[in-house]
Amino acid sequence: MMNEALNLKVKVKPVLPLLVHSGVYEGPCRVGDEKSLNPEFERSRAEEELKKFCKTLKSKLTKEAELLDPTIIEWGEDWVIPREELKKLDSISNRVDLFLIARSGLTQYPSIEIARRYRKPVAMLGQVASVDISAYLRARGMEGYAFIDFDELNHFISLLRVRKSLRQTRILIVSDGGMLPVGVVSSVWNMEDVKSRFGIDYKCVPSNEVFEEMDKVLQSKSEQKKAEEITDRLVKKADRIHMEKKYILQSVNFYLAVKNLMRRYGCNSFVIPCFELCVKRIPAERKVTFCLAHSLLKDEGFPSACEGDINVLLAMTLLMYLSRKSAFMGNSYMLDEKENIIALHHDVPGLKMKGLEESDLPYEIRNFTVGGWGATLRYDFSKDKGETVTLARFNPTATKLLVTKGKIVGCGGFDMVGCSLRAEIRVPDAVRLFHKEMDFGHHLAMVYGDYTEDLRDLGKIVGFEVIEV
């Protein structure tokens, strides 16, 4: 089942603020004949204009939006918006993600009242009044936006969708103590701060709960049938298999246990430490590593990260929600300083890295350990030489996002055991990237495509600074 947070729609509410005059007269802000200045004509003309506006919206608005029924808000020459007019929006306000103001003359004051009353973003297409509204709201800490055309509006809606998806994200964090994993001490430590700023919730569970759930999976006939089906599918579609099927099945059992816990706690994202559990001999006893689970989860749209690393998980979440593609992640280090080639190194490629709705990429299945257990998917990144990728990671306070883009130039570790698979990437400045990583840490998330501009714009509406290399 796909992560529902990926399929959210931005609910757009068209509103036409209509100034209805008390009679027929001309002045410095009003000219016309007796017919056009009649208050009833003003109303009928506004209704027609709103119909035209909504017809245009239906044809030009992105599919990431859901268009709600339009509303006309009347006000008069006393410059007071009647309470009963604003109440027209009360019943729908909780569903609205964006109030879109239709042009109708003097729109500013009702627009800012809507923003103040409902604390939702207010936007307007066109110029003059739109920037007047946005400037007022922004100066007072509210959200106001002005767009020249539908391309700009639709781009903003795509970003608003990601922000909405973030607020519907809940991370299942496996932790047996403090928030800092020993393998990634640069990880985010204050999840309450992340929750308050990004709206991302979390649930911490001890590792024993995960493996108790794995025992239930092993003892359940229905779960074992499901595990066999998943394993058979993976084996059948693989180009080559380098390990015994029973060990692949065991890694699938772990994946099912994680999915069960995510469902139980309403989570759609996952992170688990490696070093802490390794020394407890739990993976050795269970003959399982967590690599395959991470790959399978990401291919269903669920961000999932190694080594308890929250920073890379948050960056991965942004990249996956923006791109609708499975992400790769790994340790980053320099391969060739002169050629600006770095490696991204972990055994967690996705089969949906070209798109969650696309066909699976070709892959092999290889054991992680010399002992033959610990299933990992192996993808040959050299098949994608020349393709653009975006790399990102948050800093330990989740206030800054490190972003760079590069091109795939090769692959390494494809046929080796251990955490060996690497994507080899040419970046604009490998030395500068390394120096910037001093403030961010060592894992980077990667998706195919260039999303640098999207991340830059997303930072403005979510609330983080983007540092580009």
C-alpha positions in Angstrom: 0.0 0.0 0.0 1.3 3.4 -1.0 2.0 6.2 1.5 -1.2 8.2 1.6 0.7 11.4 2.4 2.0 11.3 -1.2 -1.5 11.6 -2.6 -2.9 14.5 -0.7 -4.6 17.3 -2.6 -4.3 21.1 -1.9 -7.8 22.3 -1.3 -8.2 25.7 -3.0 -11.2 27.9 -2.1 -12.0 30.7 -4.6 -13.4 33.8 -2.9 -14.6 37.0 -4.6 -14.7 40.0 -2.3 -17.4 42.3 -3.7 -17.8 45.9 -2.8 -21.5 46.8 -3.3 -22.1 50.5 -3.5 -25.2 52.2 -2.0 -26.3 53.8 -5.2 -25.5 55.2 -8.6 -22.7 57.9 -8.5 -19.3 58.7 -10.0 -16.2 59.8 -8.2 -12.4 59.6 -8.2 -12.5 55.8 -7.8 -15.7 55.0 -9.7 -16.8 55.8 -13.2 -19.6 54.5 -15.4 -23.1 54.9 -16.7 -26.3 54.4 -14.7 -26.6 50.7 -15.6 -23.0 49.7 -14.8 -23.1 51.6 -11.5 -26.3 50.0 -10.3 -25.7 47.8 -7.2 -27.8 44.9 -8.6 -25.7 45.1 -11.8 -22.6 45.0 -9.7 -23.8 41.7 -8.1 -24.8 40.1 -11.4 -21.5 41.1 -13.0 -19.5 39.7 -10.1 -21.4 36.4 -10.3 -20.6 36.1 -14.0 -16.9 37.0 -13.4 -16.6 34.4 -10.7 -18.1 31.7 -13.0 -15.5 32.6 -15.7 -12.7 32.6 -13.1 -13.8 29.1 -11.9 -14.0 27.8 -15.4 -10.5 28.9 -16.1 -9.3 27.4 -12.8 -10.8 24.0 -13.7 -8.9 24.0 -17.0 -5.6 25.4 -15.8 -5.2 24.4 -12.2 -2.8 21.6 -11.4 -4.1 18.1 -10.6 -2.4 18.4 -7.2 -5.2 20.8 -6.3 -8.9 20.2 -5.4 -11.1 23.1 -6.3 -13.8 23.9 -3.7 -17.0 25.7 -4.4 -16.5 29.5 -4.8 -18.0 32.1 -2.4 -18.8 35.8 -2.8 -18.2 38.0 0.3 -20.1 41.3 0.1 -19.1 44.4 1.9 -20.2 48.1 1.7 -19.2 51.7 1.8 -18.8 51.7 5.6 -15.7 49.6 5.0 -17.0 47.0 7.4 -17.3 43.3 6.4 -20.6 42.0 7.9 -20.2 39.2 10.3 -22.7 37.1 8.4 -20.7 37.4 5.2 -17.5 36.1 6.8 -19.5 33.3 8.4 -20.1 32.0 4.9 -16.5 30.6 5.1 -16.7 29.2 8.7 -18.1 25.8 7.8 -15.5 25.1 5.2 -12.4 26.9 6.7 -11.0 23.7 8.3 -10.8 22.0 4.9 -9.2 24.9 3.1 -5.5 24.9 2.4 -5.4 28.1 0.2 -7.9 30.9 -0.2 -7.6 32.2 -3.8 -8.9 35.7 -4.3 -10.7 36.5 -7.5 -10.3 40.0 -9.0 -13.3 42.2 -8.3 -12.1 45.8 -7.8 -11.3 46.6 -4.2 -10.3 43.2 -2.8 -7.6 44.1 -0.3 -9.4 44.6 3.0 -11.7 41.5 2.8 -8.7 39.4 1.8 -6.6 40.4 4.9 -9.7 39.8 7.1 -10.0 36.3 5.7 -6.3 35.7 6.5 -6.6 37.1 10.0 -9.8 35.1 10.7 -8.7 31.7 9.5 -4.9 31.9 9.5 -4.6 30.2 6.2 -2.5 31.2 3.1 -4.2 33.8 0.9 -3.1 34.2 -2.7 -4.2 36.2 -5.8 -3.3 36.0 -9.5 -2.4 39.2 -11.3 -0.7 42.4 -10.1 -1.4 45.6 -8.1 -3.9 44.4 -5.5 -2.2 41.1 -5.1 1.1 42.5 -3.9 -0.7 45.0 -1.6 -2.4 42.1 0.1 0.7 40.0 0.3 2.9 42.8 1.7 0.4 43.5 4.5 0.2 39.9 5.5 3.9 39.1 5.3 4.7 42.2 7.4 2.5 40.8 10.1 3.7 37.2 10.1 0.9 35.8 7.9 1.0 34.1 4.5 0.2 36.2 1.5 1.2 35.3 -2.1 1.0 37.1 -5.4 1.3 35.2 -8.7 1.8 36.5 -12.2 0.3 33.5 -13.9 -0.9 29.9 -13.5 2.6 28.5 -13.8 3.6 30.3 -10.7 0.4 29.4 -8.9 0.7 25.7 -9.8 4.3 25.6 -8.7 3.3 27.1 -5.3 0.5 24.5 -5.0 3.0 21.7 -5.6 5.1 23.1 -2.7 2.0 23.5 -0.5 1.2 19.9 -1.2 4.6 18.9 0.1 4.1 21.0 3.2 0.7 19.5 3.8 2.3 16.0 3.4 5.0 16.8 5.9 2.2 17.7 8.4 0.7 14.2 7.8 4.0 12.5 8.4 4.7 10.5 11.6 8.1 8.7 12.1 8.4 5.4 13.8 11.8 5.8 15.6 13.4 2.7 17.1 15.5 3.8 20.0 16.6 2.1 23.2 17.6 5.2 25.0 18.7 8.7 23.9 17.9 10.2 20.6 21.5 10.4 19.4 22.6 7.2 17.6 26.2 6.3 18.2 26.9 6.0 14.5 25.5 9.4 13.5 26.1 11.8 16.4 25.2 14.7 14.1 21.6 13.5 14.0 18.7 15.8 15.0 18.2 15.5 18.8 15.1 17.7 19.4 12.1 16.1 17.7 9.7 18.3 19.6 11.2 21.3 17.9 10.9 19.5 14.5 7.3 18.8 15.3 6.4 22.3 16.2 8.1 23.8 13.1 7.4 21.2 10.4 4.4 19.5 11.8 6.1 16.1 11.6 5.1 13.8 14.5 6.9 10.8 15.8 6.6 7.7 17.9 9.6 6.1 19.7 9.5 2.3 20.4 12.2 0.1 21.9 14.0 -2.4 19.7 12.5 -5.4 21.6 9.0 -4.4 20.4 10.2 -4.6 16.8 11.6 -8.1 17.3 8.6 -9.3 19.3 6.5 -8.2 16.4 8.8 -10.2 14.1 8.2 -13.3 16.2 4.4 -12.8 15.7 5.0 -12.6 12.0 7.0 -15.8 12.1 4.2 -17.5 14.0 1.3 -16.4 11.8 0.3 -18.5 8.9 -1.3 -15.5 7.1 1.8 -13.4 7.6 4.1 -16.2 6.4 2.0 -16.6 3.3 2.4 -12.9 2.6 6.1 -13.2 3.3 6.5 -16.1 0.9 4.6 -14.2 -1.8 6.8 -11.1 -1.4 10.0 -13.2 -1.4 8.9 -15.2 -4.4 8.2 -12.0 -6.3 11.6 -10.6 -5.4 13.4 -13.7 -6.4 11.5 -14.1 -9.7 12.1 -10.6 -10.9 15.8 -10.5 -9.9 18.4 -10.8 -12.6 20.6 -12.9 -10.2 20.4 -14.3 -6.7 23.5 -14.7 -4.6 22.1 -16.1 -1.4 19.7 -18.7 -0.1 16.0 -18.0 -0.3 15.4 -18.6 3.4 17.6 -15.6 4.3 15.7 -13.4 1.9 12.5 -14.6 3.5 13.9 -13.6 7.0 14.6 -10.0 5.8 11.0 -9.9 4.4 9.7 -11.0 7.8 11.5 -8.1 9.4 10.0 -5.7 6.8 6.5 -7.0 7.6 7.0 -6.6 11.3 8.0 -2.9 10.7 4.9 -2.4 8.5 2.7 -3.8 11.2 4.1 -1.4 13.8 3.9 1.5 11.5 0.2 0.7 10.9 -0.4 0.2 14.7 1.1 3.6 15.6 -0.2 5.5 12.6 3.3 6.1 11.2 4.4 6.5 7.6 8.2 6.9 8.0 10.8 4.7 9.7 14.3 4.9 11.1 16.3 2.3 13.1 19.9 2.4 14.5 22.4 -0.2 13.3 25.4 -0.1 15.6 23.4 -0.3 18.8 21.5 -3.4 17.7 24.5 -5.1 16.0 26.4 -5.2 19.3 23.4 -6.8 21.0 23.8 -9.7 18.6 20.1 -9.4 17.6 20.8 -9.3 13.8 23.2 -12.2 14.2 20.7 -14.3 16.1 17.9 -13.4 13.7 20.0 -13.7 10.6 18.6 -10.3 9.4 19.8 -6.9 8.4 17.5 -3.9 7.9 18.6 -3.0 4.3 15.9 -4.8 2.4 13.2 -3.3 4.6 14.4 0.2 3.9 14.4 -0.4 0.2 10.9 -2.0 0.1 9.4 0.8 2.3 10.8 3.6 0.1 9.4 1.9 -3.0 6.0 2.2 -1.4 6.6 5.9 -0.7 7.5 5.5 3.0 10.8 7.4 3.8 13.1 5.0 5.6 16.6 5.6 6.9 19.6 3.7 8.2 21.6 4.2 11.4 18.9 6.2 13.3 19.7 9.2 11.2 16.9 11.7 11.5 18.6 14.4 9.4 18.8 12.3 6.3 15.4 11.0 6.9 13.9 14.5 6.9 15.8 15.4 3.7 14.7 12.1 2.1 11.1 12.9 3.0 11.3 16.3 1.2 12.9 14.7 -1.8 10.5 11.8 -2.0 7.4 14.0 -1.6 8.6 16.4 -4.2 9.7 13.9 -6.8 7.4 10.9 -6.1 10.4 8.7 -6.4 12.2 6.3 -4.1 15.3 7.8 -2.6 18.9 6.4 -2.1 21.0 7.4 0.9 24.5 6.8 2.0 27.8 8.0 3.5 29.4 10.6 1.3 33.1 10.8 0.7 35.5 12.0 -2.0 36.7 9.6 -4.7 38.5 12.1 -7.0 39.1 15.6 -5.7 40.3 17.0 -9.1 37.3 15.5 -11.0 34.9 16.5 -8.2 33.6 12.9 -7.9 32.1 11.7 -4.7 30.6 8.4 -3.6 27.3 7.8 -1.9 27.6 4.5 -0.1 24.9 2.2 1.4 23.1 -1.0 0.4 19.6 0.6 0.2 18.8 1.4 -3.4 15.1 1.5 -4.4 13.6 -0.2 -7.4 11.3 2.8 -7.9 14.1 5.5 -8.0 12.8 6.6 -11.5 9.3 7.0 -10.2 6.9 5.3 -7.8 4.5 4.6 -10.6 7.2 3.4 -13.0 8.4 -0.2 -13.6 11.0 -1.7 -11.2 14.6 -1.1 -12.1 16.8 -4.2 -12.8 18.4 -5.6 -9.7 20.3 -8.5 -8.1 19.9 -9.8 -4.5 23.1 -10.2 -2.5 23.9 -11.2 1.0 25.2 -8.5 3.3 27.3 -10.8 5.5 30.0 -13.3 4.7 27.8 -15.8 6.5 25.3 -15.5 3.7 22.4 -13.7 5.4 21.1 -10.2 5.4 19.3 -9.6 2.0 20.2 -6.4 0.0 19.1 -5.2 -3.3 21.9 -4.2 -5.7 21.3 -1.7 -8.5 24.1 -0.9 -11.0 24.2 2.9 -11.0 26.6 2.9 -14.0 23.5 2.2 -16.1 22.6 5.9 -15.5 25.8 7.7 -16.5 25.0 11.3 -17.2 21.7 11.4 -15.3 21.2 14.3 -12.9 20.6 13.7 -9.2 19.8 15.9 -6.2 21.5 15.4 -2.9 20.4 16.9 0.5 20.8 16.7 4.3 19.5 18.7 7.2 21.9 20.1 9.9 21.5 18.8 13.5 19.0 21.6 14.4 16.9 20.9 11.2 17.1 24.7 10.5 19.3 24.4 7.4 19.2 22.1 4.4 22.4 21.3 2.5 21.6 20.9 -1.2 23.7 20.1 -4.3 23.1 18.4 -7.6 25.4 16.2 -9.7 25.6 13.6 -12.4 26.0 9.9 -12.1 29.4 8.8 -13.5 29.6 5.2 -12.2 29.0 2.5 -9.6 31.1 0.6 -7.1 30.8 -2.3 -4.7 28.0 -4.0 -6.7 29.5 -7.5 -6.3 30.9 -7.1 -2.8 29.5 -8.2 0.6 29.0 -5.8 3.4 27.7 -2.2 3.1 29.4 -1.8 -0.2 27.1 -0.4 -2.9 28.0 3.1 -4.0 26.7 5.6 -6.6 29.6 7.6 -8.0 28.6 11.2 -8.6 30.3 14.3 -10.1 29.3 17.4 -8.2 30.1 21.1 -8.9 32.7 21.3 -6.1 33.5 18.3 -4.0 35.9 20.1 -1.7 33.4 22.8 -0.9 30.7 20.2 -0.3 32.9 18.4 2.2 33.7 21.6 4.0 29.9 22.4 4.2 29.3 18.9 5.6 31.2 20.0 8.7 27.9 21.7 9.7 25.6 19.0 8.5 27.0 15.5 9.0 27.9 12.5 6.8 24.8 10.9 5.2 23.1 12.4 2.1 19.8 11.5 0.6 19.6 11.3 -3.2 16.8 11.3 -5.8 17.0 11.4 -9.6 16.3 14.8 -11.2 17.0 18.4 -10.4 14.9 19.6 -7.4 17.2 22.4 -6.2 14.9 25.2 -7.1 11.9 23.4 -5.5 13.8 22.9 -2.3 14.9 26.5 -2.3 11.2 27.6 -2.7 10.0 25.0 -0.2 12.4 26.3 2.4 10.6 29.7 2.3 7.2 28.3 3.1 8.2 25.5 5.4 10.8 27.5 7.4 14.4 26.3 6.8 17.4 27.9 5.1 18.8 26.2 2.0 22.6 26.1 1.6 23.5 25.3 -2.0 26.9 24.0 -3.1 
